[in-house]
């Protein structure tokens, strides 16, 4: 499964180019630039991306790439270790 990592083209436009280039090299990531992600207030003050709909943020551009990778690794672990299925008891 490829993770969809979306960026707003107006969010720290020049500063995030390196992050996007590194992410594009990873085979499990699909980098998408949407016209607008409707996070305008955040877009002006904080670097961010949306990963499969989850808002990933940071205070400094240099922290966004590690935050993205950390989130993807965390979700990979959660997906590989699902909670055990419990049969519903029929106590009607």
N, C-alpha and C positions, 0 to 999 in steps of 0.2 A: 504494500500500500504506500502510495506517495503522499506525503504531507503537503498540503497546500499552504504556502507561506505568502500571505498577501501584504503588499505595501501600498501606501498612498504615495503617488509620485510627488506630492508637495511636502511630505514629511521629511525634513532634513535631507532634501533632495541630493545634494552633492556628498554629504557626509556618509550616507548609507550605501553609496555605490559599491564600496569594497565589501560590505556585508553581503549584498546581493550577489556579487561575483563569487564569493566563497560558497554561499549557499547553492548557487547554480551548479557547482562542481560536485555536489553530493547527489548520488543516484536516487535517494529516497525523498528528495525535496523538489517540489515544483514551485518556483518563484513566480508570482503573479503581481503585476502592477495594475491595480484597479483605478478607474478615474477618480473615485472618491469612496472612502470606507465609512463615511458619516461619523467620524471621530474628530470633527473640526477643532473643537476646543483643545483636545489632547494633541492633535496634529501640530499645533503651533508651538507647544511647549515641551513635548516629550517624544523621543524616538519610540516607535512601536511597530508591531506587525501583528497580523491575525494568522494564527495557525489553526486550521480546521475550525475557524470561528472563535477561537480563544484569543483574547487580547493579551499579548506579551509586551511588557513595557520595561523601560529602564530610565535612569536619570541621565546617563551619558551614552553617546553613540557607541563607544567602545565596549559597553556592556551588553548590547543587544544580541550580538552573535552568540556569546556564551549562554545567554538566557534562552534563546531559541533552541540551541542544542540541548540544554538541560531539560527543557520542556519536552522535546521530542524523545529523549532518552527515558524520561520519567513515564511518558505515555506508553512507550514500547514495553517497559517493565510491567506496567499495570495491565497491558493487553496480554502479555505472556503469562501472567499469573492471575487469572480471573478468580473471582470469589467462587467457592464451590456452590454448585447447584443444590438447593434444598427442595426436596419434594414437599409440596403443600399437603398438609394433613387434611383429610376430609372430616372435619369435626363439625359437621352441620347438624 
